[in-house]
Amino acid sequence: MRNKHRDWVATAINTIEADFNRSADTHLIPVDLPGYPGIQVYFKDESSHPTGSLKHRLARSLFLYALANGWLEPGRPVIEASSGSTAVSEAYFARLLGLPFVAVVPRCTSPEKIAAIEFYGGRCHLVEDPAGLHQASVRLAQETGGHFMDQFTYAERATDWRANNNIAESIYRQMALEPHPVPAWIVCSAGTGGTAATLGRYARYRQHPTGILCVDPETSAFFDHYSRSRQPGAEPALACAGSRIEGIGRPKPELSFIPSCIDLMVKVPDALSLAAMRHLSRQLGRRVGGSTGTNFVGVLQAAQSMKQAGLAGSIVSILCDSGERYAHSYYRDEWYQVEGIETLQADQIIAAAVQGGVLPELPQAAYASLDATPASTFSL
């Protein structure tokens, strides 16, 4: 027996599926690392989605999940706590369904992201303290009768990790004709943890020996939480300030972050993340965002360890979004001066590492014994 709400849900799901059917897959771009012969590196270019970032996949999954659960209703607003990119993508899907959208974002969010949210018809509710986004979103949903999408809780369960052209399935399919079709490593960073969970689950489900390396920015609770998760009776990870690398890192662990889906985690200083961002931007001939720079440091770490062990193979990572969203910050000298981030030495370190030089020792932790996988090449 059908009713008006079920009819609306069916139409909404069909609208999202039709939008997906019109979309092409994102490209897998080879990136040359001269200092690592026999090791091929690729970046999955998620900036080519209609809303310009990896979060387009997450937003689509969250909307389908909420619709299938009966949580969305015509005319009622959708609320999301976001540092920017997820809100941009959710505003796109809300407009597609004719729903009001409100993004609860830190006041420090880039003006380019705020403009993109508003371009898609969303409204921004600015919060001074990034740690207060969740509470503010819950309150706003209650006041408006809307639905709080809550990406940090539902990201890992909303995505169909077994198949349905998720990012993991897409990577392995696109790698099929490469010299090393099964990656030794897939490197990603964590905002919600949903992408890391999808990659780790899919690799295990398809019985691939690929290691999942998750990189965390300088100021984030994920690495500490990951390290403590392997210690029975360990105290919970302490809350910290918000990350300077927009879109990744969190002041506290989130429910969508699943440590057991990740084989190895590395903590990356912001100066190196941003130097790697600048290097990759020059190499590709276009700007990338800071989180892609963090990923690139993880790629260099993995390549360095494989080279030291005499291993050939492939490494895949993610180009999360375009650097044009950060023109006011990461691509302005004044921003580095205000933040107290040095650039010259970090640029030299990354340039040397690309040519085979050794990276500084970075904090790292493995989830379990990795003797049967490429992850065992790391010095733990």
N, C-alpha and C positions, 0 to 999 in steps of 0.2 A: 504494500500500500504506500503510495507516494503522497507528499504534501508540498506546500509551496516552498518550505525551506529546503527540502531534499531536491526539488527541482532547481532552485537557485544554486545549491552546492554542485549539482551535476553540470549546470551551465558554466559555473566558475572553473571547475576542474577541466572541462573541455576547452575553455578559453586559454588556460595556462598550457595545456598539452598542445594546442594549436600553435601557440607562441613558440614552444620548444621545437615543434616540427618545422617551423620556419627558420630555425637557427642552425648554423653550421657548427661543427666541433672546433675547438680551439687548436691552434698549431703547436707542434712540438719542434722547438728551434735548437739546432746544434750550436754549441758554444765551444770554441777552440781553447784548449788549455795547453800551450806549447810545452810546458814543463812536465807533462804527464803522458808520454807515448803509450799507446795501447789502452788508454782510458778515454772513452767517449762521454761527453757531458751534453745534456739536453735540458732546456727549460720549457715547461708547459705554459704557453702564453695565455693566461687567464684574463689579461687586460682587453682581449678582443671580444669579450661578452658585450651584449648591448649596454649594460650599465658599467662596463669598464673594469671589472675586478672578479677575482675568485668567488666573492660573496654572492654573485649572481646565482651560482649553483645552490648555495645554502638558502638563499631567499626563496627560490622556487620550491625547494624541498620543504621548507618551513610552512609555506602557504598550502601546499598539497597536504601536508600532515595535519595542519589546523582545519582544513576543509573536511578531510576524511573523518576527523574526530568530532565534527559538528561544532567547532568553536567559533567560526566566523558567521556573521549575519549581515545581510544587506543594510547599509546605512550606518552601521556601528564602526567606530574607528579601530584601526590596528595601531598598537603602541609597540615600540621597540627601543631597548637600551643598546646604544651602539656608539663606537668611536667614529663612525662615518660610513664606511663602505657597505656594511650590511644594510644600513638605513637607506643608502642610495638605491640599492637593489630592491629592498622591500617597498620603497616608495614607487618604484616602477611597477611592481606586481599589484600593489594596492590600486594604482591608477588604472591598470588593466582591468581590474574587477569593479571599478567605480566606488572604492572604499576610501574614507578619510584615513590619512596616515600621519602619525606624530612620532618623530624621532627624539628620544631623550639622549642628548649628546653632551660630552664635556664642553665647557665654554672654550677650551683651547683647541677644539676641533678645527681643522683647516677651513678657511673661508671657501676654498674650492669645493670641498665636500658638502658644506652647508648649501652652497649655491646649487649643487647637483641634486640634493634632496628636494629643494624647493622647485627646481626645474621639473621634477616629476610630480609636483603637486603636493609634496609633503610639507609639514610644518615642523620646525625645530624648537624643542623645549630645552633650553640650556641649563646645565647644572655645573656649579663651581667645582665640586669634589667628584672626580671620576669614580671614587668608591661608592658614591651615593646614587648611581644610575639605576640600579635594580629597585631600590626603595622608591625612588621618584616615579619609576615606570609603573609599579604596582599601584601607587596612590593615584596616578593619572588615569589608569584603566578603571579603577573603582569610581572615580569622579565622573568619567565620561560614559561609563557603561560599555567601554571598548574591551578588546582582547589584547593582553600583553603577550606578544609572540615569544619572548624569553629565549633568545638564541643560545645563551650560555647554559641553559638547562637542556634544550631539545635538539641541539645541532647534531649530536652523535646518533640519536635515534630517529631523526626525521629523514636522514639520508638512507636510501636503499643501497647498502654497501655490497650486496651480492652481485648486482649487475645494474641494468637500466641506465647504461651509459654514464655511470658515476665517474669521477675523475680518475680513479684507479683503473677501472676497466678500459677507459679511453687511453690511458698511458700505455698499458700493456698491448693494446691493439695497435697503436701507432708505432710501437717499438718492434713489431713483428719482423720487419725486413732489415733491421739494423744489425751490425756485426755482432753485438751482444744483446739479443732481444729481451732477455730477462735482466732487469737492472740489479747490480750488486747492492745499490743503495737508492732509496728515494728519500730526498731531503725536504722537509717542510717545517714551517714554523706554526706556532699555536696562538690563535686568537680565542676561539671557543674550545679548540681541541677536536672539533668535528672532522676536519680533513685528516688529521693524524689517525683518528679512529677508523675512518673509512679506508685509508690506505693499509693500515695494519690488519684489519679484518679481512679485506679482500685478498691480500697476499697470503694470509694463512688459509683462507677458504679455497683459494686456487692452488695451494701447496707450492707457492713460489718461495725460493730461499732468500728473497730480497730482504735486506735490513731496512727498517724505518728509523731514520735519524731525524729527531726533532730538535730544532735550534730555538733557544729562548733569548730574548733581549736582556740587556743589563739589569733593568729594573722590572722584575716580574716574579711572581710567586710560583710559577709552574715548575721551574727546575728544582727548587727546594722541595716542593711537594712530591715530585717524581723521585728524588733521592730518598726522602723519608718513607715513601710508600713501600719500599723494599725492606724496611726495618720494623719488625713486629713491635708494637707498643711505642713507636716513635711519636713525639709530640707533633701536632698539626703544623703545617707551614705557616709562618708568620705573614701577616698582611704587609704590603709595601706600597710605595708610591706608584702612580701610573707610569707606564712605559713611554719613553720618548720616541719609540718606533711605532708609529700609528698603525693600528689594526692588529698588532700582536702583543703578547704579554698581558698579564692581568695582575691587579693588586692583590688578588686572592685566588686560590684554586677554584675552578668552576666544575659543575657536575658533568659537563660534556667532555672534560679532559680525562681520558682513560689511560693511566700509565702503562698497563699491561699490553696495550696495542703498540707501544713504542719500544724499540730494541735498544736505542741509545739516545741520550740527550746531551746537548752541549750548550753552555751559556756563552753568549757572544757580547763583548763590549760594544757599546753604541758607536764608538769611534770607528771600529773595524766594520760594523754593519754599513755605516754610511760611506766609508771609503770603498767598500766592495760595491755598493750601489753606484757610486760615481764611475768606478772602473767598468762595470758591466754596461752602464749607460753609454760610455764612450765606445765600447766594443760593439754594441748593437746599433749605435747611431741614433738612439732615442732614449728618453729618460724613463727610468724605472723607479718604483717606490722603495722606501727604506726596508720594508719587510723582505723584498726580493734580495736586497743586499745582505740581510741576515742569513737568508737561505744560501747565498753564494759563499759566504764564509763556511757554512756547513759542507758545501760541495768541495771546497778546497781542503777541508779537514779530512773528508772521506777519501779524496783523491790522493792526498799525501800518505795516508795510512796504507792504501792499496799499493801505491808505488813502493813504499818501504818494504812491503811483504812480497813484492815481485808479482803482483796480480794485475791482470788485464780485466776489462769489464766496462760496464756503463753505469752512469749516475744520472738520475733524473731529479730535477727540482721544479719549483713553481715560480713563474713570474706573476706575482700577485696582482699588481695594478700598475698604472702608468704614473710616472713621476710628475706629470703635469699637475696632479692634485696637490703637490707639495712645493709648488713654485715659490710660495711665500716663506718656506722654511728650509728644507734640505738643500735647496738650490740657491740659497742666499748666504753670502759670507757673514752678514750681520747676525743671522740666526745662530751660527756656530760660536760667534763671540759671546752672545748673550748666554748660551747654554754652557759655555766653557769647554767645548769639545775641540780638541786639536785635530788638525787634518793632515799636515805634511808627513809626519811619521807614519800615521795610519795608511796614507796613500802609498808610501814606500813599502810598507809591509805587504800590502795586498799585491802590488806590482811584482814584488819578489816572489810571493807565493804562487802567482799565476805562472811564473817561469820555473817553478819547482823548488823555490825556497821554502824554508820551514816557518810555519806559523808560530806565534807565541803559544805557550801551553795554555789551553782553555779548560775551565772546569767541565768535567764530563762524568756521566754515570750510566751504567748499563743496567737493564732491568733484570737480566738473568744470565746464566752461562750461555755464551754465544759461540762455542767452539765449532759448531757445524755451519756457521754463516760467515760472510765477509766481515761482520762486525768484530770478529775475534782479532782482526788485524789492528784494532785500536789498542794503544797502551793504556790499560786501566789500572 
